[in-house]
Each structure stands twice: as structure tokens, then as C-alpha cells.
């Protein structure tokens, strides 16, 4: 009737989970159609990015994008972190993924996406062009 297993012994699943390392790959460039979708979502204020943060808010990045605070990069070597830092242009997520809480009026996400530097540079330029275009949309009389 009793349980012969040692309660202190880890289950096989726990043992496997502890051995799994989670290495985040550097973001890859998006196809043009996906980058275009990103730019339009950014213009429509459907995306929050780490670039939205003001200088005094940058230290809150990991409080906004919770995977960063919860060890998303914990299994990376220093060399892998250097590669990641050099390749990430911006962290972002869609507002629809925001949690019910906020920190100092900023959204909190339990997920995060990354855009590579070259795509972020292209997206910023396209964002400016699109926002300028929207200012001068001709209205019929």
C-alpha cells in the first residue's frame, strides 16, 4: 500500500528538464513581406519595441519583456552572447500579447520577439516614409 519511491529522488522528467539547454539563435533577416507586415503594424501602433523606451526606462527592458528576466539567455556562453548582442536590432512584441499588468505604465509581455539589426534599420526607414505618407493622404472633397 505504501509508495516505495524515495520522495527526494527526481523524476525522469525533472532530470531531462535540467539537462536541456535552451540556446536562442541570432535573429535571421525576415522576408520582405514579413518585414512589411512588421512596419505596418508598427505604424498602426500594434507593436511595442525596446526602441519605444526612453533613456531612463532602458533598465526596465527585462521587466517589460519577461523572458529576458526569466533566463532566456542563461545557457549562452560569453561568445554566444557577443554574437547575439551584435545581431539583435530590437526586442518587440504585439500589444495583443501584453499581460494584464504593467510596470510604470509600460506593457508587460510573457513573450518576446527579436528583429535583426539590418531589418531594424530597414524598418525604421520604412516607418518614417510610411508615417510621412500618411500625413499627406489626399482627401476627396
C-alpha positions in Angstrom: 0.0 0.0 0.0 2.9 2.3 0.6 5.0 4.1 -2.0 8.4 2.6 -2.3 9.9 5.5 -4.2 12.2 7.9 -2.5 10.3 11.3 -2.4 13.6 13.1 -2.6 14.6 11.4 -5.9 13.9 13.4 -9.0 11.5 12.1 -11.6 13.0 11.2 -15.0 11.2 14.2 -16.5 12.9 16.6 -14.0 16.3 15.1 -14.8 15.8 15.6 -18.5 14.5 19.2 -18.0 17.6 20.1 -16.0 19.9 18.8 -18.8 18.1 20.6 -21.6 19.9 23.8 -22.6 18.0 26.5 -24.4 20.1 28.4 -26.8 18.5 31.3 -28.6 19.7 31.7 -32.2 20.5 35.1 -33.5 17.6 36.6 -35.4 17.6 36.0 -39.1 16.5 38.6 -41.7 12.8 38.5 -42.4 11.5 38.1 -46.0 10.3 41.4 -47.4 6.6 40.6 -47.0 7.1 39.8 -43.3 9.2 42.9 -42.7 6.5 45.0 -44.5 3.9 43.5 -42.1 6.1 44.5 -39.2 6.4 48.1 -40.4 2.7 48.4 -41.0 2.0 47.0 -37.5 4.5 49.4 -36.1 2.8 52.3 -37.9 -0.6 51.2 -36.7 0.7 51.1 -33.1 0.1 47.3 -32.8 3.7 46.6 -31.7 5.8 47.7 -28.7 9.5 47.7 -29.2 12.5 48.2 -26.9 13.1 51.3 -29.0 10.0 52.9 -27.5 11.8 53.1 -24.2 13.2 56.4 -23.1 16.8 56.6 -21.8 15.7 56.4 -18.2 13.4 53.4 -18.9 16.0 51.1 -20.7 16.9 49.3 -17.5 13.3 48.1 -17.4 13.6 46.1 -20.6 13.7 42.8 -18.8 10.7 43.8 -16.7 8.7 44.5 -19.9 9.9 41.5 -21.8 9.8 38.9 -19.0 11.6 36.1 -20.8 14.7 38.3 -20.6 14.4 38.4 -16.8 13.5 34.7 -16.5 16.7 33.4 -18.0 16.1 33.4 -21.8 19.8 33.7 -22.3 21.0 31.8 -19.3 22.6 28.9 -21.2 24.7 31.1 -23.5 28.4 31.3 -23.4 30.1 34.7 -23.4 30.9 34.3 -27.1 27.3 33.4 -28.0 26.1 36.4 -26.1 28.5 38.6 -28.0 27.1 37.3 -31.3 23.6 37.9 -30.1 24.3 41.4 -28.9 25.8 42.2 -32.3 22.9 40.8 -34.2 19.8 42.0 -32.3 18.4 45.2 -33.6 15.3 45.4 -31.3 13.1 43.4 -29.0 9.4 43.6 -29.8 6.0 42.1 -29.2 2.5 42.7 -30.4 0.3 44.6 -27.9 -2.3 41.7 -28.1 0.3 39.6 -26.3 0.6 42.0 -23.3 -0.3 40.7 -19.9 -2.9 42.2 -17.6 -0.3 44.1 -15.6 2.0 47.0 -16.4 5.2 48.5 -15.0 5.3 52.3 -14.7 2.6 52.5 -17.4 4.5 50.3 -19.8 3.2 46.9 -21.0 4.5 43.6 -19.7 4.9 40.6 -22.0 5.5 36.9 -21.2 7.0 36.5 -24.7 9.5 38.4 -26.8 10.5 38.6 -30.5 13.7 39.9 -31.9 14.5 41.7 -35.1 18.0 41.6 -36.6 19.9 44.9 -36.9 19.7 45.1 -40.7 15.9 44.5 -40.7 15.5 47.1 -37.9 17.4 49.7 -39.9 15.3 49.0 -42.9 12.1 49.0 -40.8 13.0 52.4 -39.2 13.5 54.0 -42.6 10.3 52.4 -44.0 8.4 53.6 -40.8 9.4 57.2 -41.4 8.5 57.0 -45.1 5.1 55.5 -44.3 4.3 57.9 -41.5 5.2 60.9 -43.8 3.0 59.4 -46.5 0.1 59.1 -44.1 0.3 62.8 -43.2 -0.4 63.8 -46.8 -3.1 61.4 -47.8 -5.3 63.3 -50.2 -8.9 63.5 -49.1 -11.7 63.8 -51.6 -13.8 66.9 -51.5 
